[in-house]
Amino acid sequence: MTTSHSPAAASPSSSNGEYLSSLPRWRQFLSDLYNTARHLDATLNWRRDPGYEQRISANLMAIERSKERTKQIESEILRVKNDSEQIKQETEQL
């Protein structure tokens, strides 16, 4: 594969329009993205969130606890229904 060596590219400070038009499209996109982020006074933070796994783990444990509590409540509801039926039958017998 051969590459052609072109004369030195114009510096970004001199005639920005000519400089950008000479770049490949993907470089133009990155340059626009960088300028937009700079304009908005934003910084691109590509570092991983260290607490992400901990929050996910805590959420999964909370979900499991909720499921267990739901099962307990359902069994209590069933018990109360059975007790209610039993009381109803005893009342009818009296």
Residue frames as a rotation matrix with the C-alpha (Angstrom) as fourth column:
MET 1
0.582 0.813 0.000 0.00
0.813 -0.582 0.000 0.00
0.000 0.000 -1.000 0.00
THR 2
-0.495 -0.778 0.387 1.41
0.786 -0.591 -0.182 3.36
0.371 0.214 0.904 -0.97
THR 3
0.486 0.592 -0.643 0.80
0.768 -0.640 -0.009 6.61
-0.417 -0.490 -0.765 0.72
SER 4
0.165 -0.420 0.893 1.43
0.670 -0.617 -0.414 9.93
0.724 0.666 0.180 -0.87
HIS 5
-0.240 -0.325 -0.915 3.15
0.891 -0.447 -0.075 12.57
-0.384 -0.834 0.397 1.13
SER 6
0.515 0.460 0.723 1.46
0.687 -0.726 -0.028 15.90
0.512 0.511 -0.690 0.74
PRO 7
-0.442 -0.657 0.611 2.96
0.117 -0.718 -0.687 19.18
0.889 -0.232 0.394 1.76
ALA 8
-0.900 0.041 -0.435 2.48
0.436 0.038 -0.899 20.14
-0.020 -0.998 -0.052 5.38
ALA 9
0.008 0.991 0.135 -1.15
0.900 -0.066 0.430 20.79
0.435 0.119 -0.893 6.21
ALA 10
-0.200 0.011 0.980 -2.21
-0.084 -0.996 -0.006 24.28
0.976 -0.084 0.200 7.06
SER 11
-0.952 -0.149 -0.267 -2.26
0.247 0.140 -0.959 25.00
0.180 -0.979 -0.096 10.74
PRO 12
-0.178 0.966 -0.188 -5.69
0.972 0.203 0.121 25.09
0.155 -0.161 -0.975 12.38
SER 13
-0.104 0.124 -0.987 -5.15
0.549 -0.820 -0.161 28.73
-0.829 -0.558 0.017 13.28
SER 14
-0.754 -0.201 -0.625 -4.83
-0.335 -0.700 0.630 29.90
-0.564 0.685 0.461 9.67
SER 15
-0.414 0.698 -0.585 -8.05
-0.885 -0.158 0.438 29.99
0.213 0.699 0.683 7.63
ASN 16
-0.566 0.202 0.799 -10.01
-0.474 0.713 -0.517 27.39
-0.674 -0.671 -0.308 9.55
GLY 17
0.526 0.844 -0.109 -12.45
-0.551 0.240 -0.799 26.75
-0.648 0.480 0.591 6.68
GLU 18
0.400 -0.462 -0.792 -9.69
-0.802 0.242 -0.546 25.68
0.444 0.853 -0.273 4.29
TYR 19
-0.654 -0.691 0.310 -8.07
-0.748 0.528 -0.402 23.52
0.115 -0.495 -0.862 6.93
LEU 20
-0.259 0.633 0.729 -11.29
-0.460 0.583 -0.670 21.66
-0.849 -0.509 0.140 7.77
SER 21
0.697 0.579 -0.423 -12.19
-0.627 0.206 -0.751 21.09
-0.348 0.789 0.507 4.14
SER 22
0.049 -0.758 -0.651 -8.84
-0.844 0.317 -0.433 19.41
0.534 0.570 -0.624 3.54
LEU 23
-0.643 -0.268 0.718 -9.45
-0.691 0.608 -0.392 16.87
-0.331 -0.748 -0.576 6.33
PRO 24
-0.837 0.420 -0.351 -11.17
0.174 0.812 0.557 13.51
0.519 0.404 -0.753 5.83
ARG 25
-0.014 0.947 0.320 -14.85
-0.256 -0.313 0.915 13.49
0.967 -0.069 0.247 6.80
TRP 26
0.520 0.217 -0.826 -14.28
0.632 0.553 0.543 11.55
0.575 -0.804 0.150 10.02
ARG 27
-0.521 -0.760 -0.390 -11.64
0.847 -0.403 -0.347 14.07
0.106 -0.511 0.853 11.10
GLN 28
-0.681 0.373 0.631 -14.03
-0.128 -0.908 0.399 16.91
0.722 0.191 0.666 10.31
PHE 29
0.391 0.883 -0.261 -16.65
0.079 0.250 0.965 15.21
0.917 -0.398 0.029 12.46
LEU 30
0.235 -0.374 -0.897 -14.23
0.941 0.320 0.113 14.80
0.244 -0.870 0.427 15.37
SER 31
-0.817 -0.553 0.165 -13.10
0.516 -0.828 -0.218 18.38
0.257 -0.093 0.962 15.02
ASP 32
-0.302 0.802 0.515 -16.70
-0.267 -0.590 0.762 19.60
0.915 0.093 0.392 15.05
LEU 33
0.544 0.502 -0.673 -17.45
0.426 0.526 0.736 17.41
0.723 -0.687 0.072 18.06
TYR 34
-0.223 -0.737 -0.638 -14.43
0.967 -0.085 -0.239 18.74
0.121 -0.671 0.732 19.92
ASN 35
-0.878 -0.113 0.466 -15.29
0.153 -0.987 0.049 22.35
0.454 0.114 0.884 19.09
THR 36
0.093 0.982 0.165 -18.90
-0.143 -0.151 0.978 21.85
0.985 -0.115 0.126 20.17
ALA 37
0.485 0.033 -0.874 -17.83
0.758 0.483 0.439 20.31
0.436 -0.875 0.209 23.48
ARG 38
-0.581 -0.772 -0.258 -15.35
0.810 -0.517 -0.277 23.12
0.080 -0.370 0.926 24.01
HIS 39
-0.643 0.416 0.643 -17.96
-0.060 -0.864 0.499 25.70
0.763 0.283 0.581 23.11
LEU 40
0.457 0.888 -0.057 -20.37
-0.076 0.103 0.992 24.24
0.886 -0.449 0.114 25.66
ASP 41
-0.114 -0.641 0.759 -17.56
-0.906 -0.246 -0.344 24.16
0.407 -0.727 -0.553 28.21
ALA 42
0.869 0.432 0.241 -18.03
-0.488 0.828 0.276 20.41
-0.080 -0.357 0.931 28.42
THR 43
-0.339 -0.941 0.025 -15.43
-0.925 0.338 0.174 17.78
-0.172 0.036 -0.985 28.99
LEU 44
0.472 0.418 -0.776 -15.64
-0.582 0.809 0.082 14.31
0.662 0.413 0.626 27.59
ASN 45
-0.160 -0.469 0.868 -15.11
-0.953 0.304 -0.011 11.87
-0.258 -0.829 -0.496 30.42
TRP 46
0.250 0.203 -0.947 -14.48
-0.653 0.757 -0.010 8.38
0.715 0.621 0.322 29.09
ARG 47
-0.805 -0.562 0.191 -13.47
-0.507 0.484 -0.713 6.96
0.308 -0.671 -0.675 32.46
ARG 48
-0.323 0.670 -0.669 -15.55
0.316 0.742 0.591 4.13
0.892 -0.021 -0.451 33.83
ASP 49
0.215 0.501 0.838 -17.92
-0.710 -0.509 0.486 4.87
0.670 -0.700 0.246 36.70
PRO 50
-0.738 -0.653 -0.170 -16.37
-0.379 0.610 -0.696 3.06
0.559 -0.449 -0.697 39.68
GLY 51
-0.732 0.473 0.490 -19.63
-0.474 0.163 -0.866 2.73
-0.489 -0.866 0.105 41.62
TYR 52
-0.220 0.694 -0.686 -21.65
-0.932 0.057 0.357 1.28
0.286 0.718 0.634 38.75
GLU 53
-0.397 0.020 -0.917 -21.19
-0.063 0.997 0.049 -2.38
0.916 0.077 -0.395 39.69
GLN 54
-0.970 0.034 -0.242 -21.90
0.244 0.105 -0.964 -1.63
-0.007 -0.994 -0.110 43.35
ARG 55
-0.559 0.815 -0.157 -25.15
-0.719 -0.570 -0.398 0.16
-0.414 -0.110 0.904 42.49
ILE 56
-0.127 0.486 -0.865 -26.23
-0.751 0.523 0.404 -2.66
0.648 0.700 0.298 40.16
SER 57
-0.659 -0.190 -0.728 -25.45
0.218 0.878 -0.426 -5.26
0.720 -0.440 -0.537 42.84
ALA 58
-0.938 0.336 -0.085 -27.37
-0.026 -0.314 -0.949 -3.27
-0.346 -0.888 0.303 45.48
ASN 59
-0.328 0.855 -0.402 -30.34
-0.938 -0.345 0.032 -2.91
-0.111 0.387 0.915 43.12
LEU 60
-0.246 0.197 -0.949 -30.37
-0.407 0.868 0.286 -6.64
0.880 0.456 -0.133 42.38
MET 61
-0.871 -0.083 -0.484 -30.31
0.377 0.520 -0.767 -7.45
0.316 -0.850 -0.421 46.09
ALA 62
-0.760 0.644 -0.090 -33.17
-0.436 -0.607 -0.664 -5.00
-0.482 -0.466 0.742 46.69
ILE 63
-0.182 0.684 -0.707 -35.16
-0.897 0.179 0.404 -6.70
0.403 0.707 0.581 43.92
GLU 64
-0.490 -0.055 -0.870 -34.58
0.077 0.991 -0.106 -10.11
0.868 -0.119 -0.481 45.51
ARG 65
-0.965 0.149 -0.217 -35.67
0.209 -0.068 -0.976 -8.78
-0.160 -0.986 0.035 48.92
SER 66
-0.513 0.816 -0.265 -38.80
-0.813 -0.561 -0.156 -7.34
-0.276 0.135 0.951 47.32
LYS 67
-0.212 0.404 -0.890 -39.61
-0.580 0.681 0.448 -10.69
0.787 0.611 0.090 45.70
GLU 68
-0.744 -0.114 -0.658 -39.19
0.382 0.735 -0.560 -12.49
0.548 -0.668 -0.504 49.02
ARG 69
-0.887 0.439 -0.141 -41.40
-0.123 -0.519 -0.846 -9.93
-0.445 -0.733 0.515 50.78
THR 70
-0.347 0.780 -0.521 -44.03
-0.922 -0.181 0.343 -10.28
0.174 0.599 0.782 48.05
LYS 71
-0.369 0.162 -0.915 -44.09
-0.071 0.977 0.202 -14.06
0.927 0.140 -0.349 48.61
GLN 72
-0.912 0.014 -0.411 -44.48
0.408 0.165 -0.898 -13.52
0.055 -0.986 -0.156 52.37
ILE 73
-0.706 0.680 -0.199 -47.35
-0.567 -0.711 -0.417 -11.09
-0.425 -0.181 0.887 51.82
GLU 74
-0.262 0.615 -0.744 -49.07
-0.762 0.341 0.550 -13.48
0.592 0.711 0.379 49.41
SER 75
-0.553 0.039 -0.832 -48.84
0.332 0.927 -0.177 -16.31
0.764 -0.374 -0.525 51.93
GLU 76
-0.932 0.246 -0.266 -50.23
0.168 -0.359 -0.918 -14.01
-0.322 -0.900 0.293 54.65
ILE 77
-0.501 0.780 -0.374 -53.13
-0.863 -0.480 0.156 -13.06
-0.058 0.402 0.914 52.36
LEU 78
-0.285 0.353 -0.891 -53.85
-0.330 0.837 0.437 -16.74
0.900 0.419 -0.122 51.72
ARG 79
-0.801 -0.063 -0.595 -53.76
0.493 0.495 -0.716 -17.47
0.340 -0.867 -0.365 55.47
VAL 80
-0.839 0.514 -0.177 -56.16
-0.280 -0.687 -0.670 -14.61
-0.467 -0.513 0.721 56.20
LYS 81
-0.331 0.733 -0.594 -58.53
-0.860 0.024 0.509 -15.81
0.388 0.680 0.623 53.47
ASN 82
-0.421 0.121 -0.899 -58.49
0.130 0.989 0.072 -19.32
0.898 -0.087 -0.432 54.94
ASP 83
-0.913 0.072 -0.402 -59.09
0.398 -0.063 -0.915 -17.95
-0.092 -0.995 0.029 58.45
SER 84
-0.693 0.682 -0.235 -61.92
-0.674 -0.728 -0.123 -15.82
-0.255 0.073 0.964 57.11
GLU 85
-0.250 0.581 -0.774 -63.53
-0.579 0.551 0.601 -18.82
0.776 0.598 0.198 55.43
GLN 86
-0.624 -0.043 -0.780 -63.19
0.458 0.788 -0.410 -20.86
0.633 -0.614 -0.472 58.61
ILE 87
-0.924 0.296 -0.243 -64.79
0.051 -0.535 -0.843 -18.12
-0.380 -0.791 0.479 60.72
LYS 88
-0.506 0.759 -0.410 -67.58
-0.855 -0.376 0.357 -17.80
0.117 0.531 0.839 58.17
GLN 89
-0.287 0.360 -0.888 -68.28
-0.148 0.899 0.412 -21.55
0.946 0.250 -0.205 58.34
GLU 90
-0.782 -0.035 -0.622 -68.23
0.578 0.332 -0.746 -21.54
0.232 -0.943 -0.239 62.14
THR 91
-0.849 0.502 -0.163 -70.61
-0.388 -0.803 -0.451 -18.59
-0.358 -0.320 0.877 62.17
GLU 92
-0.306 0.751 -0.585 -73.04
-0.770 0.167 0.616 -20.42
0.561 0.638 0.527 59.88
GLN 93
-0.453 0.094 -0.886 -72.94
0.297 0.953 -0.051 -23.47
0.840 -0.287 -0.460 62.15
LEU 94
-0.917 0.117 -0.382 -73.83
0.345 -0.251 -0.904 -21.36
-0.202 -0.961 0.190 65.17
